[in-house]
Amino acid sequence: MQNKTQNYKPPKAVNNGNAAIATTKHTGKMKTIITTVRYETDHTHSYLKLNEHKILNAFERLAAILRMAKSSSDAYTRISEWHRDINLGVAQAQLDIFHEHRLEREKSLPVMDEFTINTPDDYTMQFEVSHPVGLSITQLIMAVDKELNAIEKLFMCGALDDLEYAEACRQAAAIVTGVTSRIMKVTSPGKRKGGQFYPRYYLEFLRDPHFNMLSLCGIPHDIAKTILTDEQIALLDKANNEDSENKVA
């Protein structure tokens, strides 16, 4: 019998009133969670229109792993703590830096005159997810958008030029993209011969104490120093050195 997962097509965003909705493949087959992301910036609007499928697919993969890992407490703890402490930890550290830079920008800029910014009513998107872990990305999107909205106001009143605004948007996108990218990288061993991802297959890696998840993350070194322990940094450095030696060879 043909594997049904091979016929799965990425979910599409559909119009639901004023808000688009990105839906899980589990819709109608199990209980799901619908959450609405309300945002303020043009950048977030464009970013979500282009990336909602990638975001949803990454978190549905993580959800599938968590459901499968319930049979092994060690494996479950390993993947859930990685997402909470490492994956989201990197994003929070980057967001904190983004926040500090924004405050520094505001200190050096002139006081703005009163003005009104008109935000479109349809600046919302709904995500339908199959596991509560999916809510962590929607919360992050709104937190990043809040910071970027303050920068966008500076741009709209002429205190920042287009290049400065574009760089701020790039940094904001990198925070969110980094979370989904790390999920896909860390779970890449769950693909058999580069094909379909199998949560059960990946579970075997999680049970292996020698499986180095940190080596797959691609954590920026300056961020790693702020969130990782000395032991974790040593493992990360060892993996990076081995990777460099393999490339030279």
C-alpha positions in Angstrom: 0.0 0.0 0.0 1.3 3.4 -0.9 2.4 5.6 2.0 -0.1 8.4 2.4 2.5 10.8 3.7 4.1 10.7 0.2 0.9 12.2 -1.2 0.8 15.0 1.3 0.8 18.5 -0.2 1.8 21.6 1.9 -1.3 23.4 3.4 -2.5 26.4 1.6 -3.6 29.7 3.2 -7.3 30.2 2.5 -9.4 33.3 3.0 -11.4 33.4 6.2 -13.1 36.7 6.3 -10.4 39.4 6.6 -7.7 36.9 7.8 -5.9 34.2 5.9 -5.5 30.9 7.6 -2.6 28.4 7.3 -4.0 24.9 8.2 -2.5 21.7 9.4 -3.0 18.5 7.5 -4.7 17.1 10.6 -7.7 19.5 10.2 -10.9 17.5 10.6 -9.0 14.4 11.8 -8.1 15.4 15.3 -8.6 18.4 17.6 -6.6 21.4 16.4 -5.8 24.9 17.7 -6.6 28.0 15.8 -4.7 31.1 16.9 -4.8 34.6 15.3 -1.6 36.6 14.8 -2.4 40.3 14.8 0.4 42.4 13.6 1.1 46.0 12.7 4.0 46.2 10.2 4.1 46.0 6.5 7.2 43.8 6.8 5.4 41.1 8.9 2.5 41.2 6.4 4.8 40.5 3.5 6.9 38.0 5.4 3.9 35.9 6.5 2.3 35.9 3.0 5.6 34.3 1.7 6.5 32.1 4.6 3.4 30.8 6.4 3.7 27.4 4.8 7.3 27.0 5.8 6.5 28.1 9.4 3.6 25.8 9.7 5.4 22.8 8.2 8.4 23.2 10.5 6.2 23.3 13.6 4.0 20.4 12.5 7.1 18.4 12.1 8.1 19.3 15.7 4.6 18.5 16.8 4.8 15.0 15.2 8.1 14.3 17.0 6.7 15.4 20.4 3.6 13.1 19.9 5.9 10.2 18.9 8.4 10.9 21.7 5.8 10.4 24.5 6.8 6.8 24.5 10.3 7.7 25.7 10.6 10.3 28.5 14.3 10.8 27.7 13.7 11.5 24.0 10.7 13.7 24.8 12.7 15.8 27.4 15.6 16.1 24.9 13.6 17.5 22.0 11.3 19.7 24.2 14.2 21.2 26.1 16.1 21.8 22.9 13.2 23.8 21.5 12.6 25.7 24.7 16.1 26.4 25.8 18.2 26.4 22.6 15.9 27.2 19.7 13.7 29.7 21.3 16.6 30.8 23.5 18.6 31.9 20.5 15.5 33.8 19.2 15.0 35.6 22.5 18.6 36.6 22.7 18.5 38.0 19.2 15.2 39.8 20.1 16.8 41.3 23.2 19.7 42.7 21.1 17.2 44.0 18.5 15.3 45.7 21.4 18.5 47.4 22.8 19.5 48.6 19.3 16.1 50.1 18.8 16.2 52.0 22.1 19.7 53.3 21.2 18.3 54.5 17.8 15.4 56.3 19.5 17.8 58.2 21.9 19.8 59.7 19.0 16.8 60.7 16.9 14.9 64.0 17.1 11.5 64.2 18.8 8.8 63.3 16.3 5.9 65.6 15.4 2.4 64.3 15.9 1.2 62.2 13.0 -1.3 59.4 12.3 -0.4 56.0 10.8 -3.2 54.1 9.1 -2.8 50.3 9.5 -4.9 48.1 7.2 -7.7 46.1 8.9 -6.6 42.8 7.3 -3.2 42.7 9.1 -4.0 39.4 10.7 -3.3 35.7 9.9 -4.6 32.6 11.5 -2.5 29.5 12.1 -4.3 26.2 12.7 -1.9 23.8 14.5 -2.1 20.3 15.8 0.0 20.8 19.0 0.5 23.6 21.6 4.1 23.9 20.5 2.9 25.7 17.4 1.8 28.6 19.7 5.4 29.4 20.5 6.1 30.6 16.9 3.0 32.8 16.8 3.9 34.4 20.1 7.4 35.1 18.8 6.1 36.6 15.6 4.0 39.1 17.5 6.9 39.9 19.8 9.2 40.6 16.9 6.5 42.6 15.1 6.0 44.8 18.2 9.7 45.8 18.1 9.7 46.3 14.4 6.6 48.4 14.6 8.4 50.9 16.8 11.2 51.1 14.1 8.6 51.3 11.3 7.1 54.4 13.1 10.5 56.0 13.0 10.8 55.3 9.3 7.2 56.5 8.5 8.0 59.9 10.2 11.3 60.3 8.3 13.7 59.6 11.1 15.1 56.6 9.4 15.9 56.2 5.7 15.0 53.3 3.5 18.3 51.5 3.9 18.2 51.6 7.7 14.6 50.4 7.6 15.4 47.6 5.2 18.3 46.4 7.5 15.9 46.4 10.5 13.4 44.3 8.5 16.2 41.9 7.6 17.2 41.4 11.2 13.6 40.9 12.3 13.1 38.3 9.6 16.3 36.5 10.6 14.9 36.0 14.1 11.8 34.2 13.0 13.4 32.3 10.1 16.1 31.1 12.4 13.6 29.3 14.6 12.1 27.3 11.7 15.4 26.8 10.0 16.9 25.3 13.2 13.9 22.9 13.5 14.5 21.6 9.9 18.3 21.3 10.4 18.1 19.5 13.8 15.5 17.1 12.5 17.1 16.5 9.1 18.5 13.1 10.2 14.9 11.9 10.4 14.8 11.9 6.6 15.6 8.5 5.1 18.1 8.9 2.2 17.0 12.5 1.8 13.3 11.5 1.3 10.3 11.8 3.5 10.6 12.7 7.1 9.6 10.0 9.6 9.1 10.9 13.3 9.6 7.3 14.3 12.9 7.1 12.5 14.0 10.4 14.1 13.1 9.0 17.6 16.0 6.6 17.3 18.4 9.5 17.0 16.9 11.2 20.1 17.4 8.0 22.1 21.1 7.9 21.1 23.1 9.8 23.8 25.9 10.5 21.2 23.5 12.3 18.9 24.8 15.9 18.9 21.9 18.2 18.2 23.9 21.3 18.8 26.2 20.5 15.9 23.2 20.8 13.5 21.8 24.1 14.8 24.1 26.7 13.2 24.0 28.9 16.3 25.9 32.2 15.9 28.9 32.1 18.2 28.2 35.4 19.9 24.7 34.2 20.8 25.9 30.8 21.8 28.1 32.4 24.5 25.1 34.0 26.1 22.7 31.0 26.3 24.9 27.8 26.3 26.8 26.2 29.2 30.6 25.7 28.9 30.0 22.0 28.2 27.6 22.8 25.4 29.9 25.3 23.9 32.7 22.7 24.0 30.5 20.2 22.1 29.6 22.9 19.6 33.2 23.9 19.0 34.2 20.3 18.7 31.5 19.7 16.0 32.5 22.9 14.1 36.2 21.8 14.2 35.4 18.3 12.9 33.2 19.9 10.2 36.1 22.2 9.1 38.5 19.3 9.0 36.2 17.2 6.9 35.8 20.1 4.4 39.6 20.5 4.1 40.0 16.8 3.6 
